[in-house]
Amino acid sequence: MLIDCPHCGPRDLAEFSYQGDATRTRPDPASTDTKAWLDYVYNRPNPAGLHREYWQHAGGCRAHLVVERDTLTHEIRSVAFARNANSGDAA
């Protein structure tokens, strides 16, 4: 699988480190809702299809990225710097 780093260009998966699900929402840090925190820490979805994930280009520029990938085919639809992902700017 090749990931097209916005800074370095297409690189082999071996250069990247998976950092987790980019769709999860962290509970309010001041929250005492035990169920919300347990769900956030321990429960992980296992989606089939299009999914947003955090990756780091650990063997290259070290940038943190948001990769939109189909979990069934491993086709990568988009790659953006994580710092721009929430603002809607693609790199």
MODELLER restraints for C-alpha pairs under 7 A, 6 or more apart:
rsr = mdl.restraints
at = mdl.atoms
rsr.add(forms.Gaussian(group=physical.xy_distance, feature=features.Distance(at['CA:1:A'], at['CA:12:A']), mean=6.20, stdev=0.5))
rsr.add(forms.Gaussian(group=physical.xy_distance, feature=features.Distance(at['CA:1:A'], at['CA:13:A']), mean=5.58, stdev=0.5))
rsr.add(forms.Gaussian(group=physical.xy_distance, feature=features.Distance(at['CA:2:A'], at['CA:10:A']), mean=6.00, stdev=0.5))
rsr.add(forms.Gaussian(group=physical.xy_distance, feature=features.Distance(at['CA:2:A'], at['CA:11:A']), mean=5.37, stdev=0.5))
rsr.add(forms.Gaussian(group=physical.xy_distance, feature=features.Distance(at['CA:2:A'], at['CA:12:A']), mean=4.70, stdev=0.5))
rsr.add(forms.Gaussian(group=physical.xy_distance, feature=features.Distance(at['CA:2:A'], at['CA:13:A']), mean=5.63, stdev=0.5))
rsr.add(forms.Gaussian(group=physical.xy_distance, feature=features.Distance(at['CA:3:A'], at['CA:10:A']), mean=5.48, stdev=0.5))
rsr.add(forms.Gaussian(group=physical.xy_distance, feature=features.Distance(at['CA:3:A'], at['CA:11:A']), mean=5.46, stdev=0.5))
rsr.add(forms.Gaussian(group=physical.xy_distance, feature=features.Distance(at['CA:3:A'], at['CA:12:A']), mean=6.39, stdev=0.5))
rsr.add(forms.Gaussian(group=physical.xy_distance, feature=features.Distance(at['CA:3:A'], at['CA:13:A']), mean=6.33, stdev=0.5))
rsr.add(forms.Gaussian(group=physical.xy_distance, feature=features.Distance(at['CA:4:A'], at['CA:10:A']), mean=3.86, stdev=0.5))
rsr.add(forms.Gaussian(group=physical.xy_distance, feature=features.Distance(at['CA:4:A'], at['CA:11:A']), mean=6.12, stdev=0.5))
rsr.add(forms.Gaussian(group=physical.xy_distance, feature=features.Distance(at['CA:4:A'], at['CA:79:A']), mean=6.72, stdev=0.5))
rsr.add(forms.Gaussian(group=physical.xy_distance, feature=features.Distance(at['CA:5:A'], at['CA:11:A']), mean=6.93, stdev=0.5))
rsr.add(forms.Gaussian(group=physical.xy_distance, feature=features.Distance(at['CA:5:A'], at['CA:79:A']), mean=6.91, stdev=0.5))
rsr.add(forms.Gaussian(group=physical.xy_distance, feature=features.Distance(at['CA:6:A'], at['CA:80:A']), mean=6.63, stdev=0.5))
rsr.add(forms.Gaussian(group=physical.xy_distance, feature=features.Distance(at['CA:6:A'], at['CA:91:A']), mean=5.87, stdev=0.5))
rsr.add(forms.Gaussian(group=physical.xy_distance, feature=features.Distance(at['CA:15:A'], at['CA:57:A']), mean=6.04, stdev=0.5))
rsr.add(forms.Gaussian(group=physical.xy_distance, feature=features.Distance(at['CA:15:A'], at['CA:58:A']), mean=5.95, stdev=0.5))
rsr.add(forms.Gaussian(group=physical.xy_distance, feature=features.Distance(at['CA:15:A'], at['CA:59:A']), mean=4.38, stdev=0.5))
rsr.add(forms.Gaussian(group=physical.xy_distance, feature=features.Distance(at['CA:15:A'], at['CA:60:A']), mean=6.63, stdev=0.5))
rsr.add(forms.Gaussian(group=physical.xy_distance, feature=features.Distance(at['CA:16:A'], at['CA:55:A']), mean=6.47, stdev=0.5))
rsr.add(forms.Gaussian(group=physical.xy_distance, feature=features.Distance(at['CA:16:A'], at['CA:56:A']), mean=5.52, stdev=0.5))
rsr.add(forms.Gaussian(group=physical.xy_distance, feature=features.Distance(at['CA:16:A'], at['CA:57:A']), mean=4.52, stdev=0.5))
rsr.add(forms.Gaussian(group=physical.xy_distance, feature=features.Distance(at['CA:16:A'], at['CA:58:A']), mean=5.27, stdev=0.5))
rsr.add(forms.Gaussian(group=physical.xy_distance, feature=features.Distance(at['CA:16:A'], at['CA:59:A']), mean=6.30, stdev=0.5))
rsr.add(forms.Gaussian(group=physical.xy_distance, feature=features.Distance(at['CA:17:A'], at['CA:55:A']), mean=5.58, stdev=0.5))
rsr.add(forms.Gaussian(group=physical.xy_distance, feature=features.Distance(at['CA:17:A'], at['CA:56:A']), mean=5.16, stdev=0.5))
rsr.add(forms.Gaussian(group=physical.xy_distance, feature=features.Distance(at['CA:17:A'], at['CA:57:A']), mean=6.50, stdev=0.5))
rsr.add(forms.Gaussian(group=physical.xy_distance, feature=features.Distance(at['CA:17:A'], at['CA:58:A']), mean=6.02, stdev=0.5))
rsr.add(forms.Gaussian(group=physical.xy_distance, feature=features.Distance(at['CA:18:A'], at['CA:54:A']), mean=6.37, stdev=0.5))
rsr.add(forms.Gaussian(group=physical.xy_distance, feature=features.Distance(at['CA:18:A'], at['CA:55:A']), mean=4.56, stdev=0.5))
rsr.add(forms.Gaussian(group=physical.xy_distance, feature=features.Distance(at['CA:18:A'], at['CA:56:A']), mean=6.55, stdev=0.5))
rsr.add(forms.Gaussian(group=physical.xy_distance, feature=features.Distance(at['CA:19:A'], at['CA:54:A']), mean=4.95, stdev=0.5))
rsr.add(forms.Gaussian(group=physical.xy_distance, feature=features.Distance(at['CA:19:A'], at['CA:55:A']), mean=4.99, stdev=0.5))
rsr.add(forms.Gaussian(group=physical.xy_distance, feature=features.Distance(at['CA:19:A'], at['CA:56:A']), mean=6.71, stdev=0.5))
rsr.add(forms.Gaussian(group=physical.xy_distance, feature=features.Distance(at['CA:20:A'], at['CA:53:A']), mean=5.75, stdev=0.5))
rsr.add(forms.Gaussian(group=physical.xy_distance, feature=features.Distance(at['CA:20:A'], at['CA:54:A']), mean=5.26, stdev=0.5))
rsr.add(forms.Gaussian(group=physical.xy_distance, feature=features.Distance(at['CA:21:A'], at['CA:52:A']), mean=6.49, stdev=0.5))
rsr.add(forms.Gaussian(group=physical.xy_distance, feature=features.Distance(at['CA:21:A'], at['CA:53:A']), mean=4.65, stdev=0.5))
rsr.add(forms.Gaussian(group=physical.xy_distance, feature=features.Distance(at['CA:21:A'], at['CA:54:A']), mean=6.11, stdev=0.5))
rsr.add(forms.Gaussian(group=physical.xy_distance, feature=features.Distance(at['CA:22:A'], at['CA:52:A']), mean=5.26, stdev=0.5))
rsr.add(forms.Gaussian(group=physical.xy_distance, feature=features.Distance(at['CA:22:A'], at['CA:53:A']), mean=4.60, stdev=0.5))
rsr.add(forms.Gaussian(group=physical.xy_distance, feature=features.Distance(at['CA:22:A'], at['CA:54:A']), mean=5.49, stdev=0.5))
rsr.add(forms.Gaussian(group=physical.xy_distance, feature=features.Distance(at['CA:23:A'], at['CA:52:A']), mean=6.26, stdev=0.5))
rsr.add(forms.Gaussian(group=physical.xy_distance, feature=features.Distance(at['CA:26:A'], at['CA:40:A']), mean=6.58, stdev=0.5))
rsr.add(forms.Gaussian(group=physical.xy_distance, feature=features.Distance(at['CA:27:A'], at['CA:36:A']), mean=6.61, stdev=0.5))
rsr.add(forms.Gaussian(group=physical.xy_distance, feature=features.Distance(at['CA:27:A'], at['CA:37:A']), mean=6.63, stdev=0.5))
rsr.add(forms.Gaussian(group=physical.xy_distance, feature=features.Distance(at['CA:48:A'], at['CA:71:A']), mean=5.66, stdev=0.5))
rsr.add(forms.Gaussian(group=physical.xy_distance, feature=features.Distance(at['CA:48:A'], at['CA:72:A']), mean=6.04, stdev=0.5))
rsr.add(forms.Gaussian(group=physical.xy_distance, feature=features.Distance(at['CA:49:A'], at['CA:70:A']), mean=4.78, stdev=0.5))
rsr.add(forms.Gaussian(group=physical.xy_distance, feature=features.Distance(at['CA:49:A'], at['CA:71:A']), mean=5.07, stdev=0.5))
rsr.add(forms.Gaussian(group=physical.xy_distance, feature=features.Distance(at['CA:49:A'], at['CA:72:A']), mean=5.62, stdev=0.5))
rsr.add(forms.Gaussian(group=physical.xy_distance, feature=features.Distance(at['CA:50:A'], at['CA:68:A']), mean=6.73, stdev=0.5))
rsr.add(forms.Gaussian(group=physical.xy_distance, feature=features.Distance(at['CA:50:A'], at['CA:69:A']), mean=5.55, stdev=0.5))
rsr.add(forms.Gaussian(group=physical.xy_distance, feature=features.Distance(at['CA:50:A'], at['CA:70:A']), mean=4.18, stdev=0.5))
rsr.add(forms.Gaussian(group=physical.xy_distance, feature=features.Distance(at['CA:50:A'], at['CA:71:A']), mean=6.27, stdev=0.5))
rsr.add(forms.Gaussian(group=physical.xy_distance, feature=features.Distance(at['CA:51:A'], at['CA:68:A']), mean=5.54, stdev=0.5))
rsr.add(forms.Gaussian(group=physical.xy_distance, feature=features.Distance(at['CA:51:A'], at['CA:69:A']), mean=5.42, stdev=0.5))
rsr.add(forms.Gaussian(group=physical.xy_distance, feature=features.Distance(at['CA:51:A'], at['CA:70:A']), mean=6.09, stdev=0.5))
rsr.add(forms.Gaussian(group=physical.xy_distance, feature=features.Distance(at['CA:51:A'], at['CA:71:A']), mean=6.81, stdev=0.5))
rsr.add(forms.Gaussian(group=physical.xy_distance, feature=features.Distance(at['CA:52:A'], at['CA:66:A']), mean=6.49, stdev=0.5))
rsr.add(forms.Gaussian(group=physical.xy_distance, feature=features.Distance(at['CA:52:A'], at['CA:67:A']), mean=5.66, stdev=0.5))
rsr.add(forms.Gaussian(group=physical.xy_distance, feature=features.Distance(at['CA:52:A'], at['CA:68:A']), mean=4.40, stdev=0.5))
rsr.add(forms.Gaussian(group=physical.xy_distance, feature=features.Distance(at['CA:52:A'], at['CA:69:A']), mean=6.39, stdev=0.5))
rsr.add(forms.Gaussian(group=physical.xy_distance, feature=features.Distance(at['CA:53:A'], at['CA:66:A']), mean=5.54, stdev=0.5))
rsr.add(forms.Gaussian(group=physical.xy_distance, feature=features.Distance(at['CA:53:A'], at['CA:67:A']), mean=5.25, stdev=0.5))
rsr.add(forms.Gaussian(group=physical.xy_distance, feature=features.Distance(at['CA:53:A'], at['CA:68:A']), mean=6.36, stdev=0.5))
rsr.add(forms.Gaussian(group=physical.xy_distance, feature=features.Distance(at['CA:54:A'], at['CA:64:A']), mean=6.98, stdev=0.5))
rsr.add(forms.Gaussian(group=physical.xy_distance, feature=features.Distance(at['CA:54:A'], at['CA:65:A']), mean=5.66, stdev=0.5))
rsr.add(forms.Gaussian(group=physical.xy_distance, feature=features.Distance(at['CA:54:A'], at['CA:66:A']), mean=4.71, stdev=0.5))
rsr.add(forms.Gaussian(group=physical.xy_distance, feature=features.Distance(at['CA:54:A'], at['CA:67:A']), mean=6.29, stdev=0.5))
rsr.add(forms.Gaussian(group=physical.xy_distance, feature=features.Distance(at['CA:55:A'], at['CA:64:A']), mean=5.87, stdev=0.5))
rsr.add(forms.Gaussian(group=physical.xy_distance, feature=features.Distance(at['CA:55:A'], at['CA:65:A']), mean=5.16, stdev=0.5))
rsr.add(forms.Gaussian(group=physical.xy_distance, feature=features.Distance(at['CA:55:A'], at['CA:66:A']), mean=6.28, stdev=0.5))
rsr.add(forms.Gaussian(group=physical.xy_distance, feature=features.Distance(at['CA:55:A'], at['CA:67:A']), mean=6.88, stdev=0.5))
rsr.add(forms.Gaussian(group=physical.xy_distance, feature=features.Distance(at['CA:56:A'], at['CA:62:A']), mean=5.98, stdev=0.5))
rsr.add(forms.Gaussian(group=physical.xy_distance, feature=features.Distance(at['CA:56:A'], at['CA:63:A']), mean=5.64, stdev=0.5))
rsr.add(forms.Gaussian(group=physical.xy_distance, feature=features.Distance(at['CA:56:A'], at['CA:64:A']), mean=4.38, stdev=0.5))
rsr.add(forms.Gaussian(group=physical.xy_distance, feature=features.Distance(at['CA:56:A'], at['CA:65:A']), mean=5.89, stdev=0.5))
rsr.add(forms.Gaussian(group=physical.xy_distance, feature=features.Distance(at['CA:57:A'], at['CA:63:A']), mean=5.40, stdev=0.5))
rsr.add(forms.Gaussian(group=physical.xy_distance, feature=features.Distance(at['CA:57:A'], at['CA:64:A']), mean=6.53, stdev=0.5))
rsr.add(forms.Gaussian(group=physical.xy_distance, feature=features.Distance(at['CA:64:A'], at['CA:81:A']), mean=6.09, stdev=0.5))
rsr.add(forms.Gaussian(group=physical.xy_distance, feature=features.Distance(at['CA:64:A'], at['CA:82:A']), mean=5.50, stdev=0.5))
rsr.add(forms.Gaussian(group=physical.xy_distance, feature=features.Distance(at['CA:65:A'], at['CA:79:A']), mean=6.63, stdev=0.5))
rsr.add(forms.Gaussian(group=physical.xy_distance, feature=features.Distance(at['CA:65:A'], at['CA:80:A']), mean=5.56, stdev=0.5))
rsr.add(forms.Gaussian(group=physical.xy_distance, feature=features.Distance(at['CA:65:A'], at['CA:81:A']), mean=4.47, stdev=0.5))
rsr.add(forms.Gaussian(group=physical.xy_distance, feature=features.Distance(at['CA:65:A'], at['CA:82:A']), mean=4.56, stdev=0.5))
rsr.add(forms.Gaussian(group=physical.xy_distance, feature=features.Distance(at['CA:66:A'], at['CA:79:A']), mean=5.76, stdev=0.5))
rsr.add(forms.Gaussian(group=physical.xy_distance, feature=features.Distance(at['CA:66:A'], at['CA:80:A']), mean=5.36, stdev=0.5))
rsr.add(forms.Gaussian(group=physical.xy_distance, feature=features.Distance(at['CA:66:A'], at['CA:81:A']), mean=6.16, stdev=0.5))
rsr.add(forms.Gaussian(group=physical.xy_distance, feature=features.Distance(at['CA:66:A'], at['CA:82:A']), mean=5.20, stdev=0.5))
rsr.add(forms.Gaussian(group=physical.xy_distance, feature=features.Distance(at['CA:66:A'], at['CA:85:A']), mean=6.65, stdev=0.5))
rsr.add(forms.Gaussian(group=physical.xy_distance, feature=features.Distance(at['CA:67:A'], at['CA:78:A']), mean=5.86, stdev=0.5))
rsr.add(forms.Gaussian(group=physical.xy_distance, feature=features.Distance(at['CA:67:A'], at['CA:79:A']), mean=4.57, stdev=0.5))
rsr.add(forms.Gaussian(group=physical.xy_distance, feature=features.Distance(at['CA:67:A'], at['CA:80:A']), mean=6.68, stdev=0.5))
rsr.add(forms.Gaussian(group=physical.xy_distance, feature=features.Distance(at['CA:68:A'], at['CA:76:A']), mean=5.96, stdev=0.5))
rsr.add(forms.Gaussian(group=physical.xy_distance, feature=features.Distance(at['CA:68:A'], at['CA:77:A']), mean=5.46, stdev=0.5))
rsr.add(forms.Gaussian(group=physical.xy_distance, feature=features.Distance(at['CA:68:A'], at['CA:78:A']), mean=5.16, stdev=0.5))
rsr.add(forms.Gaussian(group=physical.xy_distance, feature=features.Distance(at['CA:68:A'], at['CA:79:A']), mean=6.43, stdev=0.5))
rsr.add(forms.Gaussian(group=physical.xy_distance, feature=features.Distance(at['CA:69:A'], at['CA:75:A']), mean=5.72, stdev=0.5))
rsr.add(forms.Gaussian(group=physical.xy_distance, feature=features.Distance(at['CA:69:A'], at['CA:76:A']), mean=4.38, stdev=0.5))
rsr.add(forms.Gaussian(group=physical.xy_distance, feature=features.Distance(at['CA:69:A'], at['CA:77:A']), mean=5.75, stdev=0.5))
rsr.add(forms.Gaussian(group=physical.xy_distance, feature=features.Distance(at['CA:70:A'], at['CA:76:A']), mean=6.43, stdev=0.5))
rsr.add(forms.Gaussian(group=physical.xy_distance, feature=features.Distance(at['CA:80:A'], at['CA:90:A']), mean=5.16, stdev=0.5))
rsr.add(forms.Gaussian(group=physical.xy_distance, feature=features.Distance(at['CA:80:A'], at['CA:91:A']), mean=4.99, stdev=0.5))
rsr.add(forms.Gaussian(group=physical.xy_distance, feature=features.Distance(at['CA:81:A'], at['CA:91:A']), mean=6.29, stdev=0.5))
rsr.add(forms.Gaussian(group=physical.xy_distance, feature=features.Distance(at['CA:84:A'], at['CA:90:A']), mean=6.56, stdev=0.5))
